[in-house]
Amino acid sequence: MSFPPLQIVSGERHLTLRYDVIEADVTRVREIVESTGFFHPPEVDVAVELVEERLRRGDASGYFFAFVELEGMAIGYSCYGPIACTATSYDVYWIAVHRDEQKNGIGRWLMTLTEQLIRSREGRRIYVETSGRPDYLPTRSFYERCEYVKAAELPEFYGDGDSKVIYLKVL
Amino acid sequence: MSFPPLQIVSGERHLTLRYDVIEADVTRVREIVESTGFFHPPEVDVAVELVEERLRRGDASGYFFAFVELEGMAIGYSCYGPIACTATSYDVYWIAVHRDEQKNGIGRWLMTLTEQLIRSREGRRIYVETSGRPDYLPTRSFYERCEYVKAAELPEFYGDGDSKVIYLKVL
């Protein structure tokens, strides 16, 4: 499998990729997701649960991960997987970069990498879901910059005045 | 918790309800779902996996069940659960009645029961998803008779020419 060039992140920093999930990720994913300041505790718990489910069940969990590491420490990750009962549809469940490492293009790069990983698994449609709340505008803008298109919006899905927006990218 | 009257199913047949999940349901759910003739093998496998996940993890699985039994044999069931990170949204993942017992109103009754169970858990929005394919018209008509309203449709979601239709009922 080929990867995008590492030097997309500037400077002398040496970033590495990791696809297997280790016990330490339970703690580190929590730290990364919490650091973003975007997620409520129950949402953070869900992010961690996907790591635990992956550790428990391996590929059968349906959750696949890509970690970006800086000097052996994960600073961002994505979690994706095939959508059951679909031919070639995938979900990107999580993509997050630690707050200290944001604004360096790592998120964009991680998304491109994740799309390549999905494509290598014969995935052709990628769905991502997020909130329609005003404070999630940066998240929606991120997906739009990554060329995801709004496919549907479900009003009040998450709660009062809190819709779910479903984005789609056809590979 | 109060239930709809059992006599909604006519005749002298004595139907009972069961909410706990037992090992035998792994086999019986497969039989029920297969009998409908609606689902491909991978879909049947998913139905069975939810039973297994429930057996493994209990309430933590997020999957709750209601079985309708006739003389100790399950003839239909529903599987539902809260949608993670939402305030009051629920999914009805499966609702199926064995082919030999269809056309007796059991499906409608099971849906009403499931809605009551969801309401008793403070659920206020119920989502069900199905295919937009022509052969799924009976399924969509069923949801519409149960007063579910189409909230969104995602073209090609399941495969070529096979959209996902998302129905919603606000309780």
HADDOCK unambig.tbl for C-alpha pairs under 7 A between the chains (distance, minus, plus):
assign (segid A and resid 42 and name CA) (segid B and resid 85 and name CA) 6.29 0.50 0.50
assign (segid A and resid 43 and name CA) (segid B and resid 85 and name CA) 5.79 0.50 0.50
assign (segid A and resid 85 and name CA) (segid B and resid 42 and name CA) 6.30 0.50 0.50
assign (segid A and resid 85 and name CA) (segid B and resid 43 and name CA) 5.77 0.50 0.50
assign (segid A and resid 85 and name CA) (segid B and resid 158 and name CA) 6.72 0.50 0.50
assign (segid A and resid 86 and name CA) (segid B and resid 157 and name CA) 6.78 0.50 0.50
assign (segid A and resid 86 and name CA) (segid B and resid 158 and name CA) 4.13 0.50 0.50
assign (segid A and resid 86 and name CA) (segid B and resid 159 and name CA) 6.08 0.50 0.50
assign (segid A and resid 87 and name CA) (segid B and resid 158 and name CA) 5.82 0.50 0.50
assign (segid A and resid 87 and name CA) (segid B and resid 159 and name CA) 5.12 0.50 0.50
assign (segid A and resid 88 and name CA) (segid B and resid 159 and name CA) 6.92 0.50 0.50
assign (segid A and resid 89 and name CA) (segid B and resid 157 and name CA) 6.51 0.50 0.50
assign (segid A and resid 151 and name CA) (segid B and resid 154 and name CA) 6.82 0.50 0.50
assign (segid A and resid 152 and name CA) (segid B and resid 152 and name CA) 6.18 0.50 0.50
assign (segid A and resid 154 and name CA) (segid B and resid 151 and name CA) 6.82 0.50 0.50
assign (segid A and resid 157 and name CA) (segid B and resid 86 and name CA) 6.79 0.50 0.50
assign (segid A and resid 157 and name CA) (segid B and resid 89 and name CA) 6.53 0.50 0.50
assign (segid A and resid 158 and name CA) (segid B and resid 85 and name CA) 6.73 0.50 0.50
assign (segid A and resid 158 and name CA) (segid B and resid 86 and name CA) 4.13 0.50 0.50
assign (segid A and resid 158 and name CA) (segid B and resid 87 and name CA) 5.83 0.50 0.50
assign (segid A and resid 159 and name CA) (segid B and resid 86 and name CA) 6.09 0.50 0.50
assign (segid A and resid 159 and name CA) (segid B and resid 87 and name CA) 5.14 0.50 0.50
assign (segid A and resid 159 and name CA) (segid B and resid 88 and name CA) 6.92 0.50 0.50
